[in-house]
Amino acid sequence: MADAIQIPDEAETRARWGAFAWTAENAAAAQDIIGRYPPGRQQSAVMPLLDLAQRQVGAETNTQGWLPIPVIEFVARELDMPFIRAYEVATFYTMYNLAPVGRYHVQVCGTTPCQLRGSDDVMRACHDRGLKKGATTADGLFTLSEVECLGVCANAPMVQINDDNYEDLDYDRTLAVIDALAKGETPEPGSTIGRRASVPEGGPTTLTEMVDENHDYRGEWAA
């Protein structure tokens, strides 16, 4: 399960983020998002606005971003909704961080398909590079979390790092991804063994040849 977070001291958080407001660019983006919903239904925009706010915090702190309580309150006011409703959304989804994270938020899937395919090796690789579950490294680069299913079961095991998925991992390939990020590089997201989408390892095994254009695909049921 996702690790319990340690929400920062409220007084310090309010001192830093109490005057949060959109940048000019994000103010325009927020209005565009709200405008997608019918009048009186603007509260439906809470998820994308929380994401937008988290990204703004990330840009200001050079991290993946998080949602201080005053920022959630700001979003709630923007949508004319009770704070607790916005807070319920932020606490339900692991895409929102309620405590500061590093530049790279490494979320290791530990659900059954990934576990059966070697997620313990992925977690071991993270630990061997100094990442500790529920903590941020001293250099501020990495925060490690274990989360539930991220929906890439066919390419298990996998991790999500910020907005990117890295799939078909093992111990060595996980080290390679972490080391590249630590050097300021951006590893190619997706399968780390080169397969496209979720095709079988080694390539497709069915429908490998184009059907002749004159052939009736209905076969024996053709009229």
Buried (B, 14 or more C-beta within 10 A) or exposed (E): EEEEBEEBEEEEBBEBBEEBEBEEEBEEBBEEBBEEEEEEEBBBBBBBBBBBBBBBBBEEBEBBBBBBBBBBBBBBEBBEBEBEEBBEBBEEEBBBBBBBBBBBBBBBBBBEBBBEBBBBBBBBBBEEBBBEBBBBBEEBBBBBBBBEEBEBBBBBBBBBBBEBBBBBBBBEBBBBBBEEBBEEEEBEBBBBEEBEEEBEEEEEEEEEEEEEEEEEEEEEEEE
